Amino acid sequence: MIYVVKTIELTKRLGSEVAEPLLCLLVRHLIYARSEDLLPEFRDYAECLAGWRQPPLPCPPLNAAALRGMAPKSTMIAVAAWGGRYPPEEIFQCLLRLPRGICCM
């Protein structure tokens, strides 16, 4: 999440013409990154990812405010549940609208 926010901030500073290459680099990084799952808050990441795009689970509405006050583990579970109901592009746009610190307790 930190990298997404910082990439958007950098794009705003440098201009929209750098958006595509920066977002491509960000996506590549997110696909191949492994260090984040070693942090205690992200130990359950692999399990949440395995549940992505499974049949719909009970989940909060697709709204950034629905994540307010959630711990990282709960946030990952909620976003994985969204994967069974919403297209990835809609989820990505929702997560981009998260104010800084919204999903941290």
C-alpha positions as CSV (number, residue, x, y, z in Angstrom):
1,M,0.0,0.0,0.0
2,I,2.8,2.4,0.8
3,Y,4.3,1.9,-2.6
4,V,1.0,2.6,-4.3
5,V,0.5,5.8,-2.4
6,K,4.1,7.0,-3.1
7,T,3.8,6.1,-6.8
8,I,0.7,8.2,-7.1
9,E,2.4,11.1,-5.2
10,L,5.4,10.9,-7.5
11,T,3.2,10.8,-10.6
12,K,1.4,14.0,-9.4
13,R,4.8,15.7,-9.0
14,L,6.3,14.6,-12.3
15,G,3.2,14.8,-14.5
16,S,0.8,12.3,-16.1
17,E,3.3,11.4,-18.9
18,V,5.2,9.3,-16.4
19,A,2.1,7.5,-15.0
20,E,2.3,4.5,-17.4
21,P,5.9,3.6,-16.8
22,L,5.7,4.2,-13.1
23,L,2.6,2.1,-12.7
24,C,4.1,-0.7,-14.9
25,L,7.2,-0.7,-12.6
26,L,4.9,-0.7,-9.5
27,V,2.9,-3.7,-10.8
28,R,6.0,-5.6,-11.6
29,H,7.4,-4.9,-8.1
30,L,4.2,-6.0,-6.5
31,I,4.2,-9.3,-8.5
32,Y,7.7,-10.2,-7.6
33,A,8.1,-8.6,-4.1
34,R,8.5,-11.1,-1.3
35,S,9.9,-9.2,1.7
36,E,6.6,-7.7,2.9
37,D,5.2,-11.1,3.8
38,L,8.0,-11.4,6.4
39,L,6.6,-8.5,8.4
40,P,4.3,-9.7,11.3
41,E,1.3,-7.8,9.9
42,F,1.6,-9.5,6.5
43,R,2.2,-13.2,7.7
44,D,-1.3,-14.0,6.4
45,Y,-0.8,-12.5,3.0
46,A,-0.3,-15.8,1.2
47,E,-3.4,-17.2,2.7
48,C,-5.5,-14.2,1.8
49,L,-4.0,-14.2,-1.7
50,A,-5.0,-17.9,-2.1
51,G,-8.6,-16.9,-1.4
52,W,-8.6,-14.1,-4.0
53,R,-11.3,-14.5,-6.6
54,Q,-13.0,-17.3,-4.8
55,P,-16.7,-17.5,-4.5
56,P,-18.0,-14.4,-2.8
57,L,-17.5,-14.2,1.0
58,P,-19.2,-11.9,3.4
59,C,-17.4,-8.6,3.0
60,P,-17.7,-4.9,3.5
61,P,-19.0,-2.7,0.7
62,L,-16.4,-1.6,-1.9
63,N,-15.7,1.6,-0.2
64,A,-12.4,2.9,1.2
65,A,-14.2,4.1,4.4
66,A,-15.3,0.5,5.1
67,L,-11.6,-0.3,5.9
68,R,-11.3,2.5,8.5
69,G,-9.8,1.3,11.7
70,M,-9.1,-2.3,10.5
71,A,-5.8,-4.0,11.3
72,P,-3.7,-5.0,8.4
73,K,-4.8,-8.7,8.6
74,S,-8.5,-7.7,8.6
75,T,-7.9,-5.3,5.7
76,M,-6.3,-8.1,3.6
77,I,-9.2,-10.4,4.4
78,A,-11.7,-7.8,3.3
79,V,-9.9,-6.9,0.1
80,A,-9.5,-10.6,-0.7
81,A,-13.2,-11.0,-0.3
82,W,-13.8,-8.1,-2.6
83,G,-11.9,-10.2,-5.2
84,G,-14.8,-12.6,-5.5
85,R,-17.3,-9.8,-6.1
86,Y,-15.6,-6.9,-7.9
87,P,-13.2,-6.5,-10.9
88,P,-9.6,-5.8,-9.9
89,E,-9.7,-2.4,-11.5
90,E,-12.5,-1.3,-9.3
91,I,-10.7,-2.6,-6.2
92,F,-7.5,-0.8,-7.2
93,Q,-9.4,2.5,-7.7
94,C,-11.0,2.1,-4.3
95,L,-7.7,1.5,-2.6
96,L,-6.1,4.5,-4.3
97,R,-8.7,6.6,-2.6
98,L,-7.6,5.5,0.9
99,P,-6.5,8.4,3.0
100,R,-3.1,7.9,4.6
101,G,-3.3,5.6,7.6
102,I,-6.9,4.5,7.1
103,C,-6.2,0.8,7.6
104,C,-3.8,1.0,10.4
105,M,-4.8,0.8,14.0
